[in-house]
């Protein structure tokens, strides 16, 4: 296959084409679902699939790379090719995507003199190393080497962020020097300023928007009259943050009309075709006046639901696309089955205090510091100290907190501090009492100027207006729960790990409800499926079939704030996103 941009046209094998693409993030979906998703892409009339790449998953620790399981981008691309799809890759290194830290690895925050998305030498050194490894996976699959990859994106929506043109120029040259010889492009907002600040000489400029095609192309028409017209993110829904009134949804008919308008104009990539799931602690956040962490589901009200089901929006868009293609559309694959496994009692438990030394080795610290300083990226962190005198109704004040903290005196929860509320709590204690502050990182901002904000206790902590010294710090990434020792005894504290088991002879997609729980995360057979929080809007968590096994399955729940009744969960066949 050959693919070129000739004047204002996309040309495949010497024939002008429209790119009709859908966004599918390999890292948000399980590998055994990829082919089903691709078949549904073909059945809607798409000839292309687009994906971001998540640096923070591929390089969780400096210099150690992972391309296995649902990080196997090469296999993802090959399966797309098997289904007759072209592929657009958006490597970043920054991707936004409502993904933790916009896809950047947490450990670059621990570096002194670090600045992201610019010509900072350390940043350049690290993303160059990452791109070397990533492009080793992608290069053999470029269309110039017989593969389906037709285009790569440089950076992402840089016009919203900064103005370092030398950085953008270096990034483009780095792609080329690493053997990327297919067309390169940028994607930005629709304003003139966005386009000018985000543009790179020699790269096609694409736009991101969700409505009003003619209006949104005005600046592009003026600046780039001889380029193809492509909406790289034609938004068909939106993401949810914890505390939102309800799950965001949009009209199927309205979106189909926008698709029609865009296809009259040029090419498009539907964002998202399937949103998938922010498994583990990978949800991103917005942070403007208030911190707004995203929920676990990335359903997005997309063309397919979070679990891959065809939606009314799918049918409406399919009818529109069929007008623009000559071939008869393939039959739509059936939705995968769902199963309600019922209620499961969580009969074993262990408290956070008896678990600290099992999960972590304490680090002595004169004063509390941010999570990143202790070599930790995600999860929770506990700061613990023994008080050397009595305190009566004094203020415990946080200068900066990322993002939420439970304050314990001995095993009694005396207050919760959240970044969006007051950063202080009154405490009373006696000499010899143990003060523990359990902090949760709820997700780094993926967009805007506050992306580099640190997690944990990131500034001065004052007790009664003074600095309290001598702390033990427990890093709790929560990736080693096999070290826990569960019993049937009820712990005194609110922050508790619960465990239960159930048997099945069928591994089928399901959803878990936690009606008696308040806030925490869920692990199924050792896999962290993500966070829950009673404030919603999301009320169920999706469990793909591949995470289950025939025979005995284990459920672990960490509840930080305390349960409101019997510790049980319920597996249902229906999602509730609010």
C-alpha positions as CSV (number, residue, x, y, z in Angstrom):
1,X,0.0,0.0,0.0
2,X,1.1,3.5,-0.8
3,X,-0.2,6.6,1.0
4,X,0.5,10.2,0.3
5,X,-0.8,13.7,0.8
6,X,-0.9,15.4,-2.6
7,X,-2.0,19.0,-2.4
8,X,-5.2,18.9,-0.5
9,X,-6.0,15.3,-1.0
10,X,-5.2,11.9,0.6
11,X,-4.0,9.5,-2.0
12,X,-3.9,5.7,-1.4
13,X,-2.5,3.5,-4.2
14,X,-2.8,6.4,-6.6
15,X,-6.5,6.9,-5.8
16,X,-8.0,9.8,-3.9
17,X,-9.7,8.7,-0.7
18,X,-11.5,10.1,2.3
19,X,-10.2,8.9,5.7
20,X,-13.1,7.7,7.8
21,X,-11.5,6.7,11.1
22,X,-12.5,5.9,14.7
23,X,-10.4,6.4,17.9
24,X,-9.6,3.2,19.8
25,X,-7.0,3.3,22.6
26,X,-5.3,-0.1,22.8
27,X,-4.4,0.5,26.5
28,X,-8.0,1.2,27.5
29,X,-9.3,-2.1,26.0
30,X,-8.3,-5.7,26.5
31,X,-6.5,-7.5,23.7
32,X,-9.1,-10.1,23.2
33,X,-11.6,-7.4,22.3
34,X,-9.5,-5.6,19.7
35,X,-10.7,-7.8,16.7
36,X,-14.3,-7.4,17.7
37,X,-13.9,-3.6,17.8
38,X,-12.1,-3.6,14.5
39,X,-14.9,-5.6,12.9
40,X,-17.4,-3.1,14.2
41,X,-15.3,-0.3,12.8
42,X,-15.5,-1.9,9.4
43,X,-19.2,-2.6,9.7
44,X,-19.9,1.1,10.3
45,X,-18.0,2.0,7.2
46,X,-14.6,3.1,8.6
47,X,-11.4,2.4,6.6
48,X,-9.0,3.5,9.4
49,X,-8.4,3.4,13.2
50,X,-6.5,5.9,15.3
51,X,-4.8,5.5,18.6
52,X,-2.8,7.5,21.1
53,X,0.3,5.9,22.8
54,X,0.6,6.0,26.6
55,X,4.3,6.7,27.5
56,X,3.5,6.4,31.3
57,X,2.5,2.7,30.7
58,X,5.2,1.8,28.3
59,X,7.9,3.2,30.6
60,X,6.5,2.9,34.2
61,X,10.1,3.2,35.5
62,X,13.0,5.0,33.9
63,X,14.6,2.9,31.1
64,X,12.3,-0.2,31.7
65,X,9.9,-0.7,28.8
66,X,6.7,-2.7,28.5
67,X,5.0,-3.7,25.3
68,X,3.1,-6.8,26.5
69,X,-0.6,-7.5,27.0
70,X,-2.8,-4.5,26.3
71,X,0.4,-2.5,25.8
72,X,1.3,-4.5,22.7
73,X,0.8,-1.8,20.2
74,X,2.4,-3.8,17.4
75,X,-0.1,-6.6,17.8
76,X,-2.9,-4.0,17.9
77,X,-1.7,-2.6,14.6
78,X,-1.4,-6.0,13.0
79,X,-4.9,-7.0,14.0
80,X,-6.2,-3.8,12.5
81,X,-4.4,-4.6,9.3
82,X,-6.0,-8.1,9.3
83,X,-9.4,-6.4,9.3
84,X,-8.4,-4.2,6.4
85,X,-7.9,-1.0,8.3
86,X,-5.3,1.7,7.9
87,X,-3.8,3.0,11.2
88,X,-3.1,6.5,12.5
89,X,-0.7,6.7,15.4
90,X,-0.5,9.6,17.8
91,X,2.6,9.0,20.0
92,X,2.7,12.3,21.8
93,X,4.8,12.2,23.8
94,X,2.0,14.2,25.5
95,X,-1.5,12.9,24.6
96,X,-4.0,14.6,27.0
97,X,-6.8,12.0,26.5
98,X,-8.2,12.5,30.0
99,X,-5.3,10.2,31.0
100,X,-3.0,10.4,34.0
101,X,-0.5,13.3,33.5
102,X,-1.5,13.4,29.8
103,X,0.4,10.2,29.3
104,X,3.7,11.5,30.6
105,X,5.5,9.3,33.2
106,X,5.2,10.4,36.8
107,X,8.9,10.0,37.4
108,X,9.9,13.0,35.3
109,X,8.2,15.2,38.0
110,X,10.9,14.0,40.5
111,X,13.6,15.5,38.4
112,X,15.0,18.9,39.4
113,X,14.9,21.7,36.8
114,X,12.3,19.7,34.8
115,X,9.9,21.5,32.5
116,X,7.6,19.5,30.2
117,X,6.6,20.1,26.6
118,X,9.5,22.4,25.7
119,X,13.2,22.3,24.9
120,X,14.2,21.4,28.4
121,X,17.3,19.1,27.9
122,X,16.1,16.5,30.4
123,X,12.7,16.3,28.9
124,X,14.1,15.9,25.4
125,X,16.5,13.2,26.6
126,X,13.7,11.2,28.2
127,X,11.2,11.5,25.4
128,X,13.9,10.7,22.8
129,X,14.7,7.4,24.7
130,X,11.0,6.6,24.8
131,X,10.5,7.3,21.1
132,X,13.5,5.1,20.2
133,X,11.8,2.1,21.8
134,X,8.2,3.0,20.7
135,X,9.3,3.5,17.1
136,X,11.1,0.1,17.1
137,X,7.6,-1.3,17.5
138,X,5.9,0.9,15.0
139,X,8.6,1.4,12.2
140,X,8.2,-2.1,10.7
141,X,4.4,-1.5,10.4
142,X,4.6,1.8,8.5
143,X,2.9,1.6,5.1
144,X,6.4,2.3,3.6
145,X,7.4,-1.1,5.0
146,X,4.3,-3.0,4.1
147,X,2.2,-2.2,7.2
148,X,-1.0,-0.2,7.7
149,X,0.4,2.8,9.5
150,X,-0.2,5.8,7.2
151,X,0.4,8.9,9.5
152,X,1.9,9.9,12.8
153,X,1.1,13.0,14.9
154,X,3.7,15.3,16.5
155,X,2.8,16.5,20.0
156,X,-0.9,17.1,20.7
157,X,-2.9,20.3,20.9
158,X,0.2,22.3,21.5
159,X,-1.6,25.5,20.5
160,X,-3.5,25.3,23.8
161,X,-0.3,25.0,25.8
162,X,2.8,26.9,24.8
163,X,4.9,28.6,22.1
164,X,8.3,26.8,22.0
165,X,8.7,26.4,18.2
166,X,12.2,25.1,18.6
167,X,10.8,22.2,20.6
168,X,8.2,21.4,18.0
169,X,10.9,21.6,15.2
170,X,13.1,19.2,17.2
171,X,10.3,16.8,17.8
172,X,9.5,16.6,14.1
173,X,13.2,16.1,13.2
174,X,13.5,13.4,15.9
175,X,10.6,11.5,14.2
176,X,12.3,11.7,10.8
177,X,15.8,10.8,12.2
178,X,14.3,7.7,13.8
179,X,13.0,6.4,10.5
180,X,9.5,7.7,10.4
181,X,8.9,8.3,6.7
182,X,5.1,8.6,6.5
183,X,3.2,11.9,6.6
184,X,3.3,13.8,9.9
185,X,0.6,16.0,11.3
186,X,-0.5,18.1,14.2
187,X,-3.9,18.5,15.8
188,X,-5.2,21.6,17.5
189,X,-8.1,23.8,18.5
190,X,-9.9,25.7,15.7
191,X,-8.8,29.3,16.5
192,X,-6.2,31.1,14.5
193,X,-3.9,31.4,17.5
194,X,-4.2,27.7,18.3
195,X,-3.3,26.7,14.8
196,X,-0.3,29.1,14.6
197,X,1.1,28.1,17.9
198,X,0.6,24.4,17.4
199,X,1.7,24.2,13.7
200,X,5.0,22.6,12.6
201,X,6.4,23.4,9.2
202,X,6.1,20.3,7.0
203,X,3.3,18.8,9.1
204,X,-0.3,18.7,8.0
205,X,-2.6,20.7,10.4
206,X,-5.8,19.0,11.6
207,X,-8.5,20.2,13.9
208,X,-10.3,19.0,17.0
209,X,-14.0,19.9,17.5
210,X,-17.4,18.4,17.9
211,X,-19.9,20.6,16.0
212,X,-20.3,23.6,13.5
213,X,-18.0,22.3,10.8
214,X,-18.0,25.3,8.5
215,X,-17.4,27.8,11.4
216,X,-14.6,25.7,12.9
217,X,-12.7,25.5,9.5
218,X,-12.6,29.2,8.8
219,X,-9.1,29.8,10.3
220,X,-7.8,26.6,8.7
221,X,-9.2,27.5,5.3
222,X,-7.4,30.9,5.6
223,X,-4.1,29.6,6.8
224,X,-3.9,26.2,5.0
225,X,-6.0,26.4,1.8
226,X,-3.9,23.7,0.1
227,X,-4.1,21.1,2.8
228,X,-6.6,18.3,3.2
229,X,-9.5,19.1,5.6
230,X,-9.5,16.6,8.5
231,X,-11.1,16.7,11.9
232,X,-8.7,14.5,13.9
233,X,-11.0,14.5,17.0
234,X,-14.7,14.8,16.1
235,X,-16.0,14.6,19.6
236,X,-19.1,12.5,20.0
237,X,-19.5,12.8,23.8
238,X,-17.6,13.9,26.8
239,X,-15.8,12.6,29.9
240,X,-17.2,12.6,33.4
241,X,-15.6,13.8,36.6
242,X,-16.4,12.7,40.1
243,X,-19.2,14.8,41.5
244,X,-20.7,15.6,38.1
245,X,-24.5,15.7,38.2
246,X,-24.9,13.0,35.6
247,X,-23.1,11.0,32.9
248,X,-22.5,13.2,29.8
249,X,-24.5,12.2,26.7
250,X,-25.1,13.7,23.3
251,X,-27.8,13.2,20.6
252,X,-27.1,10.4,18.1
253,X,-29.0,12.4,15.4
254,X,-27.0,15.6,16.0
255,X,-23.7,13.8,15.9
256,X,-24.7,12.0,12.7
257,X,-25.5,15.4,11.1
258,X,-22.0,16.6,12.1
259,X,-20.4,13.5,10.5
260,X,-22.4,14.2,7.4
261,X,-21.2,17.8,7.3
262,X,-17.6,16.8,7.8
263,X,-17.6,14.1,5.1
264,X,-18.9,16.7,2.7
265,X,-15.9,18.7,3.5
266,X,-13.2,16.1,3.9
267,X,-12.0,13.4,6.3
268,X,-12.6,12.6,10.0
269,X,-11.6,10.6,13.0
270,X,-14.5,9.9,15.4
271,X,-13.4,10.6,19.0
272,X,-14.1,8.2,20.5
273,X,-15.2,5.1,18.6
274,X,-14.9,3.2,21.8
275,X,-13.7,5.0,25.0
276,X,-12.8,2.0,27.1
277,X,-11.7,2.1,30.7
278,X,-9.2,4.1,32.8
279,X,-8.0,0.9,34.6
280,X,-6.0,1.2,37.8
281,X,-5.1,4.7,38.8
282,X,-4.8,6.0,35.2
283,X,-7.8,8.5,35.2
284,X,-6.7,12.0,34.5
285,X,-8.1,15.3,35.8
286,X,-8.8,18.9,34.9
287,X,-7.5,21.5,37.3
288,X,-8.5,25.1,36.8
289,X,-10.1,26.9,39.8
290,X,-11.1,23.5,41.2
291,X,-9.5,20.1,40.9
292,X,-11.8,17.8,38.9
293,X,-10.6,14.1,38.8
294,X,-12.1,11.9,36.1
295,X,-14.1,8.8,36.8
296,X,-12.9,5.3,36.0
297,X,-15.1,4.8,33.0
298,X,-14.1,6.4,29.7
299,X,-17.4,5.5,28.1
300,X,-17.5,9.0,26.6
301,X,-21.0,8.3,25.2
302,X,-19.0,7.1,22.2
303,X,-20.1,5.1,19.1
304,X,-19.6,1.9,21.1
305,X,-20.2,1.7,24.8
306,X,-17.4,1.2,27.3
307,X,-17.8,-2.6,27.0
308,X,-18.0,-2.6,23.2
309,X,-21.8,-2.6,22.6
310,X,-23.3,-1.1,19.6
311,X,-25.3,2.1,20.4
312,X,-28.1,4.2,18.7
313,X,-25.3,6.5,17.8
314,X,-23.6,3.7,15.9
315,X,-26.6,3.1,13.8
316,X,-27.2,6.8,13.1
317,X,-23.6,7.3,12.0
318,X,-23.5,4.1,9.9
319,X,-26.5,5.3,7.9
320,X,-24.6,8.5,7.1
321,X,-21.3,6.9,6.2
322,X,-23.0,4.5,3.9
323,X,-23.7,7.4,1.5
324,X,-20.0,8.0,1.1
325,X,-18.7,4.6,0.3
326,X,-19.2,2.3,-2.7
327,X,-19.0,-1.1,-1.1
328,X,-21.8,-2.8,0.8
329,X,-21.2,-2.6,4.5
330,X,-20.4,-5.8,6.4
331,X,-22.9,-7.2,8.9
332,X,-22.6,-5.7,12.4
333,X,-21.1,-8.2,14.8
334,X,-23.3,-9.2,17.8
335,X,-22.6,-7.6,21.2
336,X,-20.6,-9.7,23.6
337,X,-22.6,-11.4,26.3
338,X,-22.9,-10.0,29.9
339,X,-23.5,-11.9,33.1
340,X,-24.9,-11.0,36.5
341,X,-23.0,-13.2,38.9
342,X,-25.0,-11.9,41.9
343,X,-23.9,-10.9,45.3
344,X,-20.6,-11.8,46.9
345,X,-19.8,-11.4,50.6
346,X,-16.4,-10.0,51.4
347,X,-15.8,-12.1,54.5
348,X,-12.1,-11.3,55.2
349,X,-10.6,-8.0,56.0
350,X,-7.5,-6.2,57.3
351,X,-7.0,-2.6,58.4
352,X,-4.6,-0.1,56.9
353,X,-2.5,0.2,60.1
354,X,-1.7,-3.5,60.5
355,X,-0.9,-3.5,56.8
356,X,1.6,-0.6,56.5
357,X,4.7,-2.6,57.3
358,X,3.5,-5.5,55.0
359,X,3.0,-3.2,52.0
360,X,5.9,-0.8,52.5
361,X,9.2,-0.2,54.3
362,X,9.1,3.1,56.2
363,X,11.3,5.9,55.1
364,X,12.4,8.4,57.8
365,X,11.8,12.0,56.8
366,X,12.4,15.1,58.8
367,X,9.3,16.6,57.3
368,X,6.7,15.2,54.9
369,X,7.5,15.6,51.2
370,X,5.6,14.9,48.0
371,X,5.0,11.4,46.8
372,X,7.4,11.8,43.8
373,X,10.4,12.5,46.2
374,X,10.0,9.1,47.7
375,X,10.1,7.4,44.2
376,X,6.3,6.8,44.0
377,X,4.0,7.6,41.2
378,X,0.4,6.4,42.0
379,X,-1.9,5.3,44.7
380,X,-1.7,6.3,48.4
381,X,1.0,7.5,50.8
382,X,1.0,7.4,54.6
383,X,2.8,9.9,56.8
384,X,3.1,8.8,60.4
385,X,4.6,10.4,63.5
386,X,4.4,10.1,67.3
387,X,3.4,13.3,69.0
388,X,5.7,14.5,71.8
389,X,3.2,16.6,73.7
390,X,-0.5,17.3,74.2
391,X,-2.5,19.2,71.7
392,X,-6.0,20.6,72.2
393,X,-8.1,21.7,69.3
394,X,-5.2,22.9,67.2
395,X,-5.1,23.3,63.5
396,X,-3.3,20.8,61.3
397,X,-2.7,22.9,58.1
398,X,-1.6,21.8,54.7
399,X,0.2,24.4,52.5
400,X,-0.4,22.1,49.4
401,X,-2.1,18.8,49.2
402,X,-2.4,16.3,46.3
403,X,-5.2,15.4,46.6
404,X,-7.2,14.1,49.6
405,X,-6.1,13.0,53.1
406,X,-7.6,11.1,56.0
407,X,-6.2,12.3,59.3
408,X,-6.0,9.7,62.1
409,X,-5.1,10.0,65.7
410,X,-4.2,6.5,66.7
411,X,-6.9,4.5,64.8
412,X,-9.6,7.2,65.0
413,X,-10.4,9.1,61.9
414,X,-10.6,12.7,63.0
415,X,-11.0,14.5,59.7
416,X,-10.8,14.4,55.9
417,X,-9.0,17.1,53.9
418,X,-9.6,17.6,50.2
419,X,-7.9,20.0,47.9
420,X,-11.2,21.7,46.8
421,X,-12.2,22.4,50.4
422,X,-10.4,23.8,53.5
423,X,-6.8,22.6,53.8
424,X,-6.9,22.4,57.5
425,X,-8.6,20.3,60.2
426,X,-8.7,20.7,64.0
427,X,-7.1,17.9,66.1
428,X,-6.7,17.1,69.7
429,X,-4.2,14.5,71.0
430,X,-2.0,13.5,73.9
431,X,1.7,13.0,74.1
432,X,2.5,9.5,72.7
433,X,-0.4,9.4,70.3
434,X,0.3,8.5,66.7
435,X,-0.7,10.9,64.0
436,X,-1.2,9.3,60.6
437,X,-2.1,11.2,57.4
438,X,-3.2,8.9,54.6
439,X,-3.0,10.8,51.3
440,X,-4.6,9.7,48.0
441,X,-3.3,10.7,44.6
442,X,-6.6,11.0,42.6
443,X,-4.9,11.6,39.2
444,X,-2.6,14.2,37.8
445,X,-4.0,16.9,35.5
446,X,-3.8,16.0,31.9
447,X,-4.4,19.5,30.5
448,X,-3.4,23.0,31.2
449,X,-0.9,24.8,33.4
450,X,-1.2,22.7,36.6
451,X,0.0,19.4,35.2
452,X,3.3,19.5,37.2
453,X,1.5,19.8,40.6
454,X,3.0,17.3,43.0
455,X,1.0,14.6,44.9
456,X,0.9,13.8,48.6
457,X,1.9,16.5,51.1
458,X,3.6,18.9,48.7
459,X,4.3,21.9,50.9
460,X,4.7,22.8,54.5
461,X,2.6,20.9,57.1
462,X,1.9,22.9,60.3
463,X,0.6,21.5,63.5
464,X,-0.5,24.2,65.9
465,X,1.2,26.8,63.7
466,X,4.6,25.0,63.9
467,X,6.6,22.5,61.9
468,X,6.4,19.1,63.4
469,X,9.6,17.0,62.7
470,X,10.4,13.3,62.6
471,X,8.1,11.3,60.4
472,X,7.9,7.8,59.0
473,X,6.6,7.7,55.4
474,X,5.0,4.6,53.8
475,X,4.7,4.5,50.1
476,X,1.6,2.6,49.1
477,X,1.3,2.2,45.3
478,X,-1.2,-0.7,46.0
479,X,0.4,-3.0,43.5
480,X,1.5,-5.6,46.0
481,X,-1.7,-6.6,47.8
482,X,-0.6,-10.3,47.8
483,X,1.4,-9.3,50.9
484,X,-1.7,-8.6,52.9
485,X,-2.8,-11.0,55.7
486,X,-6.6,-11.1,55.9
487,X,-8.6,-12.4,58.9
488,X,-12.3,-12.4,59.9
489,X,-11.6,-9.9,62.7
490,X,-13.1,-6.4,62.2
491,X,-10.4,-3.6,62.3
492,X,-10.9,-0.5,64.4
493,X,-10.1,2.0,61.7
494,X,-12.2,3.2,58.7
495,X,-9.6,2.5,56.0
496,X,-9.9,-1.3,55.4
497,X,-9.0,-3.9,52.8
498,X,-11.8,-6.4,52.2
499,X,-11.6,-9.7,50.4
500,X,-14.1,-12.2,49.0
501,X,-14.2,-15.0,46.5
502,X,-16.7,-16.6,44.0
503,X,-16.6,-19.5,41.6
504,X,-17.8,-19.6,38.0
505,X,-17.5,-21.9,35.0
506,X,-18.1,-19.0,32.6
507,X,-15.9,-16.0,32.0
508,X,-18.2,-13.3,30.7
509,X,-18.2,-9.5,30.9
510,X,-19.8,-8.1,34.0
511,X,-20.2,-5.0,36.1
512,X,-19.6,-4.6,39.9
513,X,-21.7,-2.5,42.3
514,X,-20.5,-1.4,45.7
515,X,-23.6,0.1,47.2
516,X,-22.4,-0.1,50.8
517,X,-19.0,1.3,50.1
518,X,-17.9,5.0,50.1
519,X,-14.6,5.5,48.3
520,X,-11.7,3.3,47.2
521,X,-10.6,0.9,44.4
522,X,-11.3,-2.6,43.3
523,X,-8.9,-5.4,42.4
524,X,-10.1,-8.6,40.5
525,X,-7.7,-11.5,40.5
526,X,-4.8,-9.1,41.1
527,X,-5.8,-6.6,38.4
528,X,-6.8,-3.1,39.6
529,X,-10.0,-2.3,37.7
530,X,-10.2,1.3,39.0
531,X,-11.6,3.7,41.6
532,X,-15.1,4.1,42.9
533,X,-16.7,7.0,44.9
534,X,-20.2,7.2,46.1
535,X,-20.6,10.8,44.9
536,X,-20.9,9.4,41.3
537,X,-22.1,9.8,38.7
538,X,-20.5,6.3,37.9
539,X,-22.0,3.6,40.1
540,X,-20.7,0.4,38.5
541,X,-17.2,-0.7,37.4
542,X,-16.7,-2.7,34.2
543,X,-14.9,-6.1,34.5
544,X,-13.9,-7.5,31.1
545,X,-14.3,-11.3,30.7
546,X,-10.5,-11.8,30.3
547,X,-9.9,-10.7,33.9
548,X,-12.0,-13.6,35.2
549,X,-11.0,-17.2,35.3
550,X,-12.9,-20.5,35.5
551,X,-13.0,-21.7,39.1
552,X,-12.2,-19.4,42.0
553,X,-12.1,-15.7,41.5
554,X,-10.8,-13.2,44.1
555,X,-12.2,-9.7,44.8
556,X,-10.3,-7.2,46.9
557,X,-11.6,-3.8,47.8
558,X,-9.8,-1.0,49.6
559,X,-12.3,1.2,51.3
560,X,-10.7,4.5,52.6
561,X,-13.6,6.2,54.2
562,X,-15.6,3.4,55.9
563,X,-18.5,1.2,54.8
564,X,-22.1,1.9,55.5
565,X,-23.4,-1.6,56.0
566,X,-22.5,-5.2,55.3
567,X,-19.4,-5.7,53.2
568,X,-20.7,-7.2,50.0
569,X,-20.5,-6.4,46.2
570,X,-22.9,-7.3,43.5
571,X,-22.1,-8.4,39.9
572,X,-24.7,-7.2,37.4
573,X,-25.1,-7.5,33.7
574,X,-26.0,-3.8,33.3
575,X,-23.8,-0.7,33.7
576,X,-24.9,2.4,35.6
577,X,-22.9,5.4,34.7
578,X,-25.2,8.0,36.1
